[in-house]
Amino acid sequence: MQELKDRIENKIIPSSKENGDLSEYQYSHNIAYNTVLTIIEYLLEKEKEQMLDFYMWMRMNDSAEAYFHYSDDDMFAEYLNQNK
């Protein structure tokens, strides 16, 4: 979700009032742009909560590591080694 937000912010530049009054198209464009960013922010927070919930579930269930064959140390190491 963060990558989607970054791409939208970098590709779509909302119109500004510095160039005079906004046309109806520019006004609609700004509303759509702000709506999309608001939805993305909400979904980004939801995604973070789900990741934390899953991590806490893994920590509370000793059998989870055996079931997934993937420990929290493995997850942390993978996170640190990811290409950014």
C-alpha positions in Angstrom: 0.0 0.0 0.0 2.9 2.4 0.8 4.3 1.8 -2.7 0.9 2.5 -4.3 0.6 5.8 -2.3 4.1 6.8 -3.3 3.5 6.1 -7.0 0.2 8.0 -7.0 1.8 11.0 -5.2 4.7 11.0 -7.7 2.6 10.6 -10.8 -0.5 12.7 -10.1 0.1 16.4 -9.2 -3.1 18.0 -7.9 -3.9 21.4 -9.5 -3.4 24.4 -7.3 -5.2 27.7 -7.0 -2.0 29.6 -7.7 -2.9 29.6 -11.4 -6.3 31.2 -10.9 -9.7 29.7 -10.4 -10.0 25.9 -10.8 -12.0 24.6 -13.7 -14.7 22.1 -13.0 -12.4 19.4 -14.3 -9.5 20.5 -12.1 -11.8 20.7 -9.1 -13.2 17.1 -9.8 -9.6 15.9 -10.3 -8.6 17.3 -6.9 -11.5 15.7 -5.2 -10.8 12.3 -6.8 -7.1 12.7 -5.9 -7.8 13.5 -2.3 -10.4 10.7 -2.0 -7.9 8.1 -3.4 -5.2 9.2 -1.0 -7.6 9.1 1.9 -8.6 5.6 1.0 -5.0 4.5 0.6 -4.1 6.0 4.0 -6.9 4.0 5.6 -5.9 0.8 3.9 -2.3 1.4 4.8 -3.2 1.6 8.5 -5.3 -1.4 8.2 -2.5 -3.3 6.6 -0.1 -2.3 9.4 -2.6 -3.5 12.0 -3.0 -6.8 10.3 0.7 -7.3 10.2 1.0 -6.5 13.9 -1.9 -8.7 14.8 -0.3 -11.6 12.9 3.0 -11.0 14.6 1.4 -10.9 18.0 -0.5 -14.1 17.2 2.8 -15.8 16.2 4.4 -14.7 19.4 1.5 -16.0 21.6 1.3 -19.4 19.8 4.4 -21.4 20.3 3.2 -23.9 17.7 2.9 -21.2 15.0 6.5 -21.3 14.1 6.5 -25.1 13.7 3.3 -24.9 11.7 4.6 -22.2 9.3 8.2 -23.4 9.4 9.0 -19.7 9.7 10.0 -18.0 13.0 9.8 -14.4 13.9 13.6 -14.2 13.7 13.2 -15.4 10.1 10.7 -12.7 9.4 12.9 -10.0 11.0 15.9 -11.2 9.0 14.0 -11.2 5.8 12.7 -7.7 6.6 16.2 -6.4 7.2 17.5 -8.0 4.0 14.8 -6.8 1.6 15.7 -4.6 -1.3 14.4 -1.1 -0.8 
